[in-house]
Amino acid sequence: MTDLENCMESLIKIFHCYADEDKDKTTLSKKELTKLIEKELPTFLKTQKNPKVVDEIKKDLDQNGDDKVDFQEFLSLVTGLSIACEKCFMLLEQKKGKKCC
């Protein structure tokens, strides 16, 4: 598989690894989402100055208001963080004068 295909597979596996902890294997409960964020995004957590940021993110992710996060809602988190990280990446690349490929 390509790098991108591996990344996609990893996202699916990570989501379902944490979703499989309760009876509903297709969504993340608040507890499962918290565990996923703590285990899979420790650097993100360390950089947060406001301790309520994670609570706000969890609330915002539940777009349909069912107190669960489905795969599409989970991808919103990954997408948002990826966009923010890409901006930092590009700034660093500009400073170094490098290209990524």
Phi and psi restraints in degrees (range 20) as a CNS / XPLOR table:
assign (resid 1 and name C) (resid 2 and name N)
       (resid 2 and name CA) (resid 2 and name C) 1.0 -78.1 20.0 2
assign (resid 2 and name N) (resid 2 and name CA)
       (resid 2 and name C) (resid 3 and name N) 1.0 169.2 20.0 2
assign (resid 2 and name C) (resid 3 and name N)
       (resid 3 and name CA) (resid 3 and name C) 1.0 -58.3 20.0 2
assign (resid 3 and name N) (resid 3 and name CA)
       (resid 3 and name C) (resid 4 and name N) 1.0 -43.3 20.0 2
assign (resid 3 and name C) (resid 4 and name N)
       (resid 4 and name CA) (resid 4 and name C) 1.0 -65.2 20.0 2
assign (resid 4 and name N) (resid 4 and name CA)
       (resid 4 and name C) (resid 5 and name N) 1.0 -42.5 20.0 2
assign (resid 4 and name C) (resid 5 and name N)
       (resid 5 and name CA) (resid 5 and name C) 1.0 -62.7 20.0 2
assign (resid 5 and name N) (resid 5 and name CA)
       (resid 5 and name C) (resid 6 and name N) 1.0 -39.4 20.0 2
assign (resid 5 and name C) (resid 6 and name N)
       (resid 6 and name CA) (resid 6 and name C) 1.0 -63.6 20.0 2
assign (resid 6 and name N) (resid 6 and name CA)
       (resid 6 and name C) (resid 7 and name N) 1.0 -40.2 20.0 2
assign (resid 6 and name C) (resid 7 and name N)
       (resid 7 and name CA) (resid 7 and name C) 1.0 -62.9 20.0 2
assign (resid 7 and name N) (resid 7 and name CA)
       (resid 7 and name C) (resid 8 and name N) 1.0 -43.2 20.0 2
assign (resid 7 and name C) (resid 8 and name N)
       (resid 8 and name CA) (resid 8 and name C) 1.0 -62.7 20.0 2
assign (resid 8 and name N) (resid 8 and name CA)
       (resid 8 and name C) (resid 9 and name N) 1.0 -44.5 20.0 2
assign (resid 8 and name C) (resid 9 and name N)
       (resid 9 and name CA) (resid 9 and name C) 1.0 -62.2 20.0 2
assign (resid 9 and name N) (resid 9 and name CA)
       (resid 9 and name C) (resid 10 and name N) 1.0 -40.1 20.0 2
assign (resid 9 and name C) (resid 10 and name N)
       (resid 10 and name CA) (resid 10 and name C) 1.0 -62.1 20.0 2
assign (resid 10 and name N) (resid 10 and name CA)
       (resid 10 and name C) (resid 11 and name N) 1.0 -43.6 20.0 2
assign (resid 10 and name C) (resid 11 and name N)
       (resid 11 and name CA) (resid 11 and name C) 1.0 -58.9 20.0 2
assign (resid 11 and name N) (resid 11 and name CA)
       (resid 11 and name C) (resid 12 and name N) 1.0 -44.0 20.0 2
assign (resid 11 and name C) (resid 12 and name N)
       (resid 12 and name CA) (resid 12 and name C) 1.0 -64.4 20.0 2
assign (resid 12 and name N) (resid 12 and name CA)
       (resid 12 and name C) (resid 13 and name N) 1.0 -45.3 20.0 2
assign (resid 12 and name C) (resid 13 and name N)
       (resid 13 and name CA) (resid 13 and name C) 1.0 -64.1 20.0 2
assign (resid 13 and name N) (resid 13 and name CA)
       (resid 13 and name C) (resid 14 and name N) 1.0 -43.9 20.0 2
assign (resid 13 and name C) (resid 14 and name N)
       (resid 14 and name CA) (resid 14 and name C) 1.0 -61.9 20.0 2
assign (resid 14 and name N) (resid 14 and name CA)
       (resid 14 and name C) (resid 15 and name N) 1.0 -46.9 20.0 2
assign (resid 14 and name C) (resid 15 and name N)
       (resid 15 and name CA) (resid 15 and name C) 1.0 -56.1 20.0 2
assign (resid 15 and name N) (resid 15 and name CA)
       (resid 15 and name C) (resid 16 and name N) 1.0 -51.0 20.0 2
assign (resid 15 and name C) (resid 16 and name N)
       (resid 16 and name CA) (resid 16 and name C) 1.0 -72.9 20.0 2
assign (resid 16 and name N) (resid 16 and name CA)
       (resid 16 and name C) (resid 17 and name N) 1.0 -26.2 20.0 2
assign (resid 16 and name C) (resid 17 and name N)
       (resid 17 and name CA) (resid 17 and name C) 1.0 -60.3 20.0 2
assign (resid 17 and name N) (resid 17 and name CA)
       (resid 17 and name C) (resid 18 and name N) 1.0 -45.0 20.0 2
assign (resid 17 and name C) (resid 18 and name N)
       (resid 18 and name CA) (resid 18 and name C) 1.0 -80.3 20.0 2
assign (resid 18 and name N) (resid 18 and name CA)
       (resid 18 and name C) (resid 19 and name N) 1.0 -33.1 20.0 2
assign (resid 18 and name C) (resid 19 and name N)
       (resid 19 and name CA) (resid 19 and name C) 1.0 -69.1 20.0 2
assign (resid 19 and name N) (resid 19 and name CA)
       (resid 19 and name C) (resid 20 and name N) 1.0 -24.1 20.0 2
assign (resid 19 and name C) (resid 20 and name N)
       (resid 20 and name CA) (resid 20 and name C) 1.0 -76.3 20.0 2
assign (resid 20 and name N) (resid 20 and name CA)
       (resid 20 and name C) (resid 21 and name N) 1.0 1.4 20.0 2
assign (resid 20 and name C) (resid 21 and name N)
       (resid 21 and name CA) (resid 21 and name C) 1.0 -80.2 20.0 2
assign (resid 21 and name N) (resid 21 and name CA)
       (resid 21 and name C) (resid 22 and name N) 1.0 -14.6 20.0 2
assign (resid 21 and name C) (resid 22 and name N)
       (resid 22 and name CA) (resid 22 and name C) 1.0 -125.2 20.0 2
assign (resid 22 and name N) (resid 22 and name CA)
       (resid 22 and name C) (resid 23 and name N) 1.0 -167.3 20.0 2
assign (resid 22 and name C) (resid 23 and name N)
       (resid 23 and name CA) (resid 23 and name C) 1.0 -70.0 20.0 2
assign (resid 23 and name N) (resid 23 and name CA)
       (resid 23 and name C) (resid 24 and name N) 1.0 -30.3 20.0 2
assign (resid 23 and name C) (resid 24 and name N)
       (resid 24 and name CA) (resid 24 and name C) 1.0 -94.1 20.0 2
assign (resid 24 and name N) (resid 24 and name CA)
       (resid 24 and name C) (resid 25 and name N) 1.0 105.5 20.0 2
assign (resid 24 and name C) (resid 25 and name N)
       (resid 25 and name CA) (resid 25 and name C) 1.0 -88.2 20.0 2
assign (resid 25 and name N) (resid 25 and name CA)
       (resid 25 and name C) (resid 26 and name N) 1.0 4.2 20.0 2
assign (resid 25 and name C) (resid 26 and name N)
       (resid 26 and name CA) (resid 26 and name C) 1.0 -108.3 20.0 2
assign (resid 26 and name N) (resid 26 and name CA)
       (resid 26 and name C) (resid 27 and name N) 1.0 -4.3 20.0 2
assign (resid 26 and name C) (resid 27 and name N)
       (resid 27 and name CA) (resid 27 and name C) 1.0 -138.6 20.0 2
assign (resid 27 and name N) (resid 27 and name CA)
       (resid 27 and name C) (resid 28 and name N) 1.0 163.0 20.0 2
assign (resid 27 and name C) (resid 28 and name N)
       (resid 28 and name CA) (resid 28 and name C) 1.0 -102.2 20.0 2
assign (resid 28 and name N) (resid 28 and name CA)
       (resid 28 and name C) (resid 29 and name N) 1.0 126.4 20.0 2
assign (resid 28 and name C) (resid 29 and name N)
       (resid 29 and name CA) (resid 29 and name C) 1.0 -73.8 20.0 2
assign (resid 29 and name N) (resid 29 and name CA)
       (resid 29 and name C) (resid 30 and name N) 1.0 171.9 20.0 2
assign (resid 29 and name C) (resid 30 and name N)
       (resid 30 and name CA) (resid 30 and name C) 1.0 -59.7 20.0 2
assign (resid 30 and name N) (resid 30 and name CA)
       (resid 30 and name C) (resid 31 and name N) 1.0 -39.6 20.0 2
assign (resid 30 and name C) (resid 31 and name N)
       (resid 31 and name CA) (resid 31 and name C) 1.0 -64.3 20.0 2
assign (resid 31 and name N) (resid 31 and name CA)
       (resid 31 and name C) (resid 32 and name N) 1.0 -44.6 20.0 2
assign (resid 31 and name C) (resid 32 and name N)
       (resid 32 and name CA) (resid 32 and name C) 1.0 -65.7 20.0 2
assign (resid 32 and name N) (resid 32 and name CA)
       (resid 32 and name C) (resid 33 and name N) 1.0 -40.7 20.0 2
assign (resid 32 and name C) (resid 33 and name N)
       (resid 33 and name CA) (resid 33 and name C) 1.0 -64.1 20.0 2
assign (resid 33 and name N) (resid 33 and name CA)
       (resid 33 and name C) (resid 34 and name N) 1.0 -41.8 20.0 2
assign (resid 33 and name C) (resid 34 and name N)
       (resid 34 and name CA) (resid 34 and name C) 1.0 -60.6 20.0 2
assign (resid 34 and name N) (resid 34 and name CA)
       (resid 34 and name C) (resid 35 and name N) 1.0 -45.6 20.0 2
assign (resid 34 and name C) (resid 35 and name N)
       (resid 35 and name CA) (resid 35 and name C) 1.0 -62.1 20.0 2
assign (resid 35 and name N) (resid 35 and name CA)
       (resid 35 and name C) (resid 36 and name N) 1.0 -42.9 20.0 2
assign (resid 35 and name C) (resid 36 and name N)
       (resid 36 and name CA) (resid 36 and name C) 1.0 -60.5 20.0 2
assign (resid 36 and name N) (resid 36 and name CA)
       (resid 36 and name C) (resid 37 and name N) 1.0 -47.7 20.0 2
assign (resid 36 and name C) (resid 37 and name N)
       (resid 37 and name CA) (resid 37 and name C) 1.0 -62.3 20.0 2
assign (resid 37 and name N) (resid 37 and name CA)
       (resid 37 and name C) (resid 38 and name N) 1.0 -43.7 20.0 2
assign (resid 37 and name C) (resid 38 and name N)
       (resid 38 and name CA) (resid 38 and name C) 1.0 -64.1 20.0 2
assign (resid 38 and name N) (resid 38 and name CA)
       (resid 38 and name C) (resid 39 and name N) 1.0 -40.8 20.0 2
assign (resid 38 and name C) (resid 39 and name N)
       (resid 39 and name CA) (resid 39 and name C) 1.0 -83.6 20.0 2
assign (resid 39 and name N) (resid 39 and name CA)
       (resid 39 and name C) (resid 40 and name N) 1.0 -37.6 20.0 2
assign (resid 39 and name C) (resid 40 and name N)
       (resid 40 and name CA) (resid 40 and name C) 1.0 -98.6 20.0 2
assign (resid 40 and name N) (resid 40 and name CA)
       (resid 40 and name C) (resid 41 and name N) 1.0 -15.1 20.0 2
assign (resid 40 and name C) (resid 41 and name N)
       (resid 41 and name CA) (resid 41 and name C) 1.0 -130.5 20.0 2
assign (resid 41 and name N) (resid 41 and name CA)
       (resid 41 and name C) (resid 42 and name N) 1.0 48.1 20.0 2
assign (resid 41 and name C) (resid 42 and name N)
       (resid 42 and name CA) (resid 42 and name C) 1.0 -65.0 20.0 2
assign (resid 42 and name N) (resid 42 and name CA)
       (resid 42 and name C) (resid 43 and name N) 1.0 -34.7 20.0 2
assign (resid 42 and name C) (resid 43 and name N)
       (resid 43 and name CA) (resid 43 and name C) 1.0 -67.6 20.0 2
assign (resid 43 and name N) (resid 43 and name CA)
       (resid 43 and name C) (resid 44 and name N) 1.0 -41.4 20.0 2
assign (resid 43 and name C) (resid 44 and name N)
       (resid 44 and name CA) (resid 44 and name C) 1.0 -58.5 20.0 2
assign (resid 44 and name N) (resid 44 and name CA)
       (resid 44 and name C) (resid 45 and name N) 1.0 -44.8 20.0 2
assign (resid 44 and name C) (resid 45 and name N)
       (resid 45 and name CA) (resid 45 and name C) 1.0 -63.5 20.0 2
assign (resid 45 and name N) (resid 45 and name CA)
       (resid 45 and name C) (resid 46 and name N) 1.0 -39.8 20.0 2
assign (resid 45 and name C) (resid 46 and name N)
       (resid 46 and name CA) (resid 46 and name C) 1.0 -65.0 20.0 2
assign (resid 46 and name N) (resid 46 and name CA)
       (resid 46 and name C) (resid 47 and name N) 1.0 -29.7 20.0 2
assign (resid 46 and name C) (resid 47 and name N)
       (resid 47 and name CA) (resid 47 and name C) 1.0 -85.5 20.0 2
assign (resid 47 and name N) (resid 47 and name CA)
       (resid 47 and name C) (resid 48 and name N) 1.0 -6.4 20.0 2
assign (resid 47 and name C) (resid 48 and name N)
       (resid 48 and name CA) (resid 48 and name C) 1.0 -81.2 20.0 2
assign (resid 48 and name N) (resid 48 and name CA)
       (resid 48 and name C) (resid 49 and name N) 1.0 121.9 20.0 2
assign (resid 48 and name C) (resid 49 and name N)
       (resid 49 and name CA) (resid 49 and name C) 1.0 -83.9 20.0 2
assign (resid 49 and name N) (resid 49 and name CA)
       (resid 49 and name C) (resid 50 and name N) 1.0 -28.4 20.0 2
assign (resid 49 and name C) (resid 50 and name N)
       (resid 50 and name CA) (resid 50 and name C) 1.0 -99.7 20.0 2
assign (resid 50 and name N) (resid 50 and name CA)
       (resid 50 and name C) (resid 51 and name N) 1.0 114.2 20.0 2
assign (resid 50 and name C) (resid 51 and name N)
       (resid 51 and name CA) (resid 51 and name C) 1.0 -64.7 20.0 2
assign (resid 51 and name N) (resid 51 and name CA)
       (resid 51 and name C) (resid 52 and name N) 1.0 -16.9 20.0 2
assign (resid 51 and name C) (resid 52 and name N)
       (resid 52 and name CA) (resid 52 and name C) 1.0 -85.9 20.0 2
assign (resid 52 and name N) (resid 52 and name CA)
       (resid 52 and name C) (resid 53 and name N) 1.0 -5.4 20.0 2
assign (resid 52 and name C) (resid 53 and name N)
       (resid 53 and name CA) (resid 53 and name C) 1.0 -58.2 20.0 2
assign (resid 53 and name N) (resid 53 and name CA)
       (resid 53 and name C) (resid 54 and name N) 1.0 -45.1 20.0 2
assign (resid 53 and name C) (resid 54 and name N)
       (resid 54 and name CA) (resid 54 and name C) 1.0 -64.9 20.0 2
assign (resid 54 and name N) (resid 54 and name CA)
       (resid 54 and name C) (resid 55 and name N) 1.0 -40.6 20.0 2
assign (resid 54 and name C) (resid 55 and name N)
       (resid 55 and name CA) (resid 55 and name C) 1.0 -62.0 20.0 2
assign (resid 55 and name N) (resid 55 and name CA)
       (resid 55 and name C) (resid 56 and name N) 1.0 -41.4 20.0 2
assign (resid 55 and name C) (resid 56 and name N)
       (resid 56 and name CA) (resid 56 and name C) 1.0 -64.7 20.0 2
assign (resid 56 and name N) (resid 56 and name CA)
       (resid 56 and name C) (resid 57 and name N) 1.0 -41.5 20.0 2
assign (resid 56 and name C) (resid 57 and name N)
       (resid 57 and name CA) (resid 57 and name C) 1.0 -61.7 20.0 2
assign (resid 57 and name N) (resid 57 and name CA)
       (resid 57 and name C) (resid 58 and name N) 1.0 -46.5 20.0 2
assign (resid 57 and name C) (resid 58 and name N)
       (resid 58 and name CA) (resid 58 and name C) 1.0 -61.0 20.0 2
assign (resid 58 and name N) (resid 58 and name CA)
       (resid 58 and name C) (resid 59 and name N) 1.0 -40.6 20.0 2
assign (resid 58 and name C) (resid 59 and name N)
       (resid 59 and name CA) (resid 59 and name C) 1.0 -66.0 20.0 2
assign (resid 59 and name N) (resid 59 and name CA)
       (resid 59 and name C) (resid 60 and name N) 1.0 -43.3 20.0 2
assign (resid 59 and name C) (resid 60 and name N)
       (resid 60 and name CA) (resid 60 and name C) 1.0 -67.7 20.0 2
assign (resid 60 and name N) (resid 60 and name CA)
       (resid 60 and name C) (resid 61 and name N) 1.0 -32.1 20.0 2
assign (resid 60 and name C) (resid 61 and name N)
       (resid 61 and name CA) (resid 61 and name C) 1.0 -65.3 20.0 2
assign (resid 61 and name N) (resid 61 and name CA)
       (resid 61 and name C) (resid 62 and name N) 1.0 -34.1 20.0 2
assign (resid 61 and name C) (resid 62 and name N)
       (resid 62 and name CA) (resid 62 and name C) 1.0 -76.6 20.0 2
assign (resid 62 and name N) (resid 62 and name CA)
       (resid 62 and name C) (resid 63 and name N) 1.0 73.8 20.0 2
assign (resid 62 and name C) (resid 63 and name N)
       (resid 63 and name CA) (resid 63 and name C) 1.0 -65.3 20.0 2
assign (resid 63 and name N) (resid 63 and name CA)
       (resid 63 and name C) (resid 64 and name N) 1.0 -29.3 20.0 2
assign (resid 63 and name C) (resid 64 and name N)
       (resid 64 and name CA) (resid 64 and name C) 1.0 -96.9 20.0 2
assign (resid 64 and name N) (resid 64 and name CA)
       (resid 64 and name C) (resid 65 and name N) 1.0 0.8 20.0 2
assign (resid 64 and name C) (resid 65 and name N)
       (resid 65 and name CA) (resid 65 and name C) 1.0 70.8 20.0 2
assign (resid 65 and name N) (resid 65 and name CA)
       (resid 65 and name C) (resid 66 and name N) 1.0 25.7 20.0 2
assign (resid 65 and name C) (resid 66 and name N)
       (resid 66 and name CA) (resid 66 and name C) 1.0 -96.2 20.0 2
assign (resid 66 and name N) (resid 66 and name CA)
       (resid 66 and name C) (resid 67 and name N) 1.0 10.7 20.0 2
assign (resid 66 and name C) (resid 67 and name N)
       (resid 67 and name CA) (resid 67 and name C) 1.0 62.7 20.0 2
assign (resid 67 and name N) (resid 67 and name CA)
       (resid 67 and name C) (resid 68 and name N) 1.0 22.9 20.0 2
assign (resid 67 and name C) (resid 68 and name N)
       (resid 68 and name CA) (resid 68 and name C) 1.0 -139.3 20.0 2
assign (resid 68 and name N) (resid 68 and name CA)
       (resid 68 and name C) (resid 69 and name N) 1.0 159.1 20.0 2
assign (resid 68 and name C) (resid 69 and name N)
       (resid 69 and name CA) (resid 69 and name C) 1.0 -118.6 20.0 2
assign (resid 69 and name N) (resid 69 and name CA)
       (resid 69 and name C) (resid 70 and name N) 1.0 117.9 20.0 2
assign (resid 69 and name C) (resid 70 and name N)
       (resid 70 and name CA) (resid 70 and name C) 1.0 -87.7 20.0 2
assign (resid 70 and name N) (resid 70 and name CA)
       (resid 70 and name C) (resid 71 and name N) 1.0 179.4 20.0 2
assign (resid 70 and name C) (resid 71 and name N)
       (resid 71 and name CA) (resid 71 and name C) 1.0 -61.6 20.0 2
assign (resid 71 and name N) (resid 71 and name CA)
       (resid 71 and name C) (resid 72 and name N) 1.0 -40.9 20.0 2
assign (resid 71 and name C) (resid 72 and name N)
       (resid 72 and name CA) (resid 72 and name C) 1.0 -63.8 20.0 2
assign (resid 72 and name N) (resid 72 and name CA)
       (resid 72 and name C) (resid 73 and name N) 1.0 -41.7 20.0 2
assign (resid 72 and name C) (resid 73 and name N)
       (resid 73 and name CA) (resid 73 and name C) 1.0 -66.4 20.0 2
assign (resid 73 and name N) (resid 73 and name CA)
       (resid 73 and name C) (resid 74 and name N) 1.0 -38.3 20.0 2
assign (resid 73 and name C) (resid 74 and name N)
       (resid 74 and name CA) (resid 74 and name C) 1.0 -60.2 20.0 2
assign (resid 74 and name N) (resid 74 and name CA)
       (resid 74 and name C) (resid 75 and name N) 1.0 -41.1 20.0 2
assign (resid 74 and name C) (resid 75 and name N)
       (resid 75 and name CA) (resid 75 and name C) 1.0 -63.8 20.0 2
assign (resid 75 and name N) (resid 75 and name CA)
       (resid 75 and name C) (resid 76 and name N) 1.0 -26.8 20.0 2
assign (resid 75 and name C) (resid 76 and name N)
       (resid 76 and name CA) (resid 76 and name C) 1.0 -61.8 20.0 2
assign (resid 76 and name N) (resid 76 and name CA)
       (resid 76 and name C) (resid 77 and name N) 1.0 -40.5 20.0 2
assign (resid 76 and name C) (resid 77 and name N)
       (resid 77 and name CA) (resid 77 and name C) 1.0 -63.0 20.0 2
assign (resid 77 and name N) (resid 77 and name CA)
       (resid 77 and name C) (resid 78 and name N) 1.0 -50.4 20.0 2
assign (resid 77 and name C) (resid 78 and name N)
       (resid 78 and name CA) (resid 78 and name C) 1.0 -61.6 20.0 2
assign (resid 78 and name N) (resid 78 and name CA)
       (resid 78 and name C) (resid 79 and name N) 1.0 -42.0 20.0 2
assign (resid 78 and name C) (resid 79 and name N)
       (resid 79 and name CA) (resid 79 and name C) 1.0 -64.5 20.0 2
assign (resid 79 and name N) (resid 79 and name CA)
       (resid 79 and name C) (resid 80 and name N) 1.0 -47.4 20.0 2
assign (resid 79 and name C) (resid 80 and name N)
       (resid 80 and name CA) (resid 80 and name C) 1.0 -60.4 20.0 2
assign (resid 80 and name N) (resid 80 and name CA)
       (resid 80 and name C) (resid 81 and name N) 1.0 -45.6 20.0 2
assign (resid 80 and name C) (resid 81 and name N)
       (resid 81 and name CA) (resid 81 and name C) 1.0 -66.7 20.0 2
assign (resid 81 and name N) (resid 81 and name CA)
       (resid 81 and name C) (resid 82 and name N) 1.0 -37.5 20.0 2
assign (resid 81 and name C) (resid 82 and name N)
       (resid 82 and name CA) (resid 82 and name C) 1.0 -65.0 20.0 2
assign (resid 82 and name N) (resid 82 and name CA)
       (resid 82 and name C) (resid 83 and name N) 1.0 -39.5 20.0 2
assign (resid 82 and name C) (resid 83 and name N)
       (resid 83 and name CA) (resid 83 and name C) 1.0 -63.3 20.0 2
assign (resid 83 and name N) (resid 83 and name CA)
       (resid 83 and name C) (resid 84 and name N) 1.0 -44.5 20.0 2
assign (resid 83 and name C) (resid 84 and name N)
       (resid 84 and name CA) (resid 84 and name C) 1.0 -63.5 20.0 2
assign (resid 84 and name N) (resid 84 and name CA)
       (resid 84 and name C) (resid 85 and name N) 1.0 -42.7 20.0 2
assign (resid 84 and name C) (resid 85 and name N)
       (resid 85 and name CA) (resid 85 and name C) 1.0 -66.4 20.0 2
assign (resid 85 and name N) (resid 85 and name CA)
       (resid 85 and name C) (resid 86 and name N) 1.0 -36.4 20.0 2
assign (resid 85 and name C) (resid 86 and name N)
       (resid 86 and name CA) (resid 86 and name C) 1.0 -64.3 20.0 2
assign (resid 86 and name N) (resid 86 and name CA)
       (resid 86 and name C) (resid 87 and name N) 1.0 -37.3 20.0 2
assign (resid 86 and name C) (resid 87 and name N)
       (resid 87 and name CA) (resid 87 and name C) 1.0 -63.0 20.0 2
assign (resid 87 and name N) (resid 87 and name CA)
       (resid 87 and name C) (resid 88 and name N) 1.0 -42.7 20.0 2
assign (resid 87 and name C) (resid 88 and name N)
       (resid 88 and name CA) (resid 88 and name C) 1.0 -64.7 20.0 2
assign (resid 88 and name N) (resid 88 and name CA)
       (resid 88 and name C) (resid 89 and name N) 1.0 -42.1 20.0 2
assign (resid 88 and name C) (resid 89 and name N)
       (resid 89 and name CA) (resid 89 and name C) 1.0 -58.1 20.0 2
assign (resid 89 and name N) (resid 89 and name CA)
       (resid 89 and name C) (resid 90 and name N) 1.0 -46.7 20.0 2
assign (resid 89 and name C) (resid 90 and name N)
       (resid 90 and name CA) (resid 90 and name C) 1.0 -65.2 20.0 2
assign (resid 90 and name N) (resid 90 and name CA)
       (resid 90 and name C) (resid 91 and name N) 1.0 -38.2 20.0 2
assign (resid 90 and name C) (resid 91 and name N)
       (resid 91 and name CA) (resid 91 and name C) 1.0 -62.7 20.0 2
assign (resid 91 and name N) (resid 91 and name CA)
       (resid 91 and name C) (resid 92 and name N) 1.0 -42.9 20.0 2
assign (resid 91 and name C) (resid 92 and name N)
       (resid 92 and name CA) (resid 92 and name C) 1.0 -65.6 20.0 2
assign (resid 92 and name N) (resid 92 and name CA)
       (resid 92 and name C) (resid 93 and name N) 1.0 -40.5 20.0 2
assign (resid 92 and name C) (resid 93 and name N)
       (resid 93 and name CA) (resid 93 and name C) 1.0 -64.3 20.0 2
assign (resid 93 and name N) (resid 93 and name CA)
       (resid 93 and name C) (resid 94 and name N) 1.0 -38.8 20.0 2
assign (resid 93 and name C) (resid 94 and name N)
       (resid 94 and name CA) (resid 94 and name C) 1.0 -64.4 20.0 2
assign (resid 94 and name N) (resid 94 and name CA)
       (resid 94 and name C) (resid 95 and name N) 1.0 -40.0 20.0 2
assign (resid 94 and name C) (resid 95 and name N)
       (resid 95 and name CA) (resid 95 and name C) 1.0 -64.9 20.0 2
assign (resid 95 and name N) (resid 95 and name CA)
       (resid 95 and name C) (resid 96 and name N) 1.0 -37.0 20.0 2
assign (resid 95 and name C) (resid 96 and name N)
       (resid 96 and name CA) (resid 96 and name C) 1.0 -82.1 20.0 2
assign (resid 96 and name N) (resid 96 and name CA)
       (resid 96 and name C) (resid 97 and name N) 1.0 -22.9 20.0 2
assign (resid 96 and name C) (resid 97 and name N)
       (resid 97 and name CA) (resid 97 and name C) 1.0 74.7 20.0 2
assign (resid 97 and name N) (resid 97 and name CA)
       (resid 97 and name C) (resid 98 and name N) 1.0 30.9 20.0 2
assign (resid 97 and name C) (resid 98 and name N)
       (resid 98 and name CA) (resid 98 and name C) 1.0 -108.7 20.0 2
assign (resid 98 and name N) (resid 98 and name CA)
       (resid 98 and name C) (resid 99 and name N) 1.0 160.6 20.0 2
assign (resid 98 and name C) (resid 99 and name N)
       (resid 99 and name CA) (resid 99 and name C) 1.0 -108.7 20.0 2
assign (resid 99 and name N) (resid 99 and name CA)
       (resid 99 and name C) (resid 100 and name N) 1.0 151.0 20.0 2
assign (resid 99 and name C) (resid 100 and name N)
       (resid 100 and name CA) (resid 100 and name C) 1.0 -82.0 20.0 2
assign (resid 100 and name N) (resid 100 and name CA)
       (resid 100 and name C) (resid 101 and name N) 1.0 -22.5 20.0 2
